[in-house]
Amino acid sequence: MVANTRTETGADAIQPVNAPQPVEVKEDVDGRPLKLRLTHWQKVASIEDTWRIDDEWWRKKPVSRLYYEVIVASGRRLTIFKDLLNLLWYRQNYI
């Protein structure tokens, strides 16, 4: 059995993994991503997949997101999403 040290955990002890990061996106007339700014603006070469998540509707802050798996001109594959409640874009992963 491990002894309880009664040491309190600091605020930085637990950190989220793969937390969404804000990203600037230029959209086409239908709202699909055309370009996104990583370190500089990159054109979206292709949209590989699209899906929508509507969840936790019973909470004060429900989730409504439209996800895109994209490949940018440099060849990087990214997952981005538009928060449909605040209309802001986020980058989900760093593959």
C-alpha positions in Angstrom: 0.0 0.0 0.0 1.2 3.5 -0.8 1.3 6.0 2.0 -0.8 9.2 1.6 1.6 12.1 1.8 -1.3 14.5 2.2 0.6 16.8 -0.2 -1.8 18.9 -2.2 -1.6 18.7 -5.9 -0.7 22.0 -7.7 -2.8 23.6 -10.3 -0.3 22.6 -13.0 -0.2 18.9 -12.0 -3.0 17.9 -14.3 -2.9 19.1 -17.8 -5.3 18.3 -20.6 -4.0 16.2 -23.5 -4.8 17.3 -27.1 -6.7 20.3 -26.0 -8.2 22.4 -28.8 -6.1 25.5 -29.8 -7.6 28.5 -31.5 -6.7 28.8 -35.2 -7.4 31.5 -37.8 -9.4 30.1 -40.8 -10.5 31.7 -44.0 -13.7 30.1 -45.3 -15.3 29.7 -48.7 -18.9 30.9 -49.3 -20.3 27.7 -47.9 -18.3 28.0 -44.7 -15.7 25.3 -45.5 -12.0 26.0 -44.7 -9.9 27.5 -47.6 -6.8 28.6 -45.7 -5.5 28.4 -42.2 -2.8 30.2 -40.3 -0.3 27.9 -38.6 3.0 29.8 -38.6 1.9 31.4 -41.8 -1.2 31.1 -44.1 -1.5 27.7 -45.8 -4.0 26.7 -48.4 -6.2 23.7 -47.6 -5.2 21.2 -50.4 -8.0 18.8 -49.6 -10.8 18.0 -47.2 -10.5 14.3 -46.3 -13.4 14.0 -44.0 -16.2 16.0 -42.3 -18.4 15.2 -39.3 -20.6 17.0 -36.8 -20.9 16.5 -33.1 -23.9 17.8 -31.1 -23.6 16.7 -27.5 -24.2 17.7 -23.9 -27.3 19.7 -24.8 -28.5 19.5 -21.2 -25.5 21.4 -19.8 -25.0 25.2 -19.6 -22.4 24.9 -22.3 -23.5 22.3 -24.9 -21.1 21.1 -27.6 -21.9 21.8 -31.3 -18.9 21.4 -33.6 -18.3 20.8 -37.3 -15.0 18.9 -37.8 -12.8 18.8 -40.8 -9.8 16.5 -41.4 -7.7 18.5 -43.9 -4.4 18.3 -45.7 -2.7 21.7 -46.1 -0.4 22.6 -49.0 2.7 21.5 -47.0 1.3 18.0 -46.8 0.4 18.1 -43.0 -2.8 16.4 -42.0 -4.8 18.3 -39.4 -8.1 18.1 -37.6 -9.8 21.4 -37.2 -13.3 22.3 -36.1 -15.7 25.2 -36.1 -17.5 25.7 -32.8 -21.0 26.3 -34.1 -22.1 28.1 -30.9 -19.4 30.8 -30.8 -18.4 30.6 -34.5 -14.7 30.3 -33.8 -12.2 27.8 -35.3 -9.9 25.4 -33.4 -7.1 23.0 -34.2 -7.5 19.7 -32.4 -4.3 17.8 -33.0 -0.7 18.2 -34.0 0.0 15.2 -36.3 
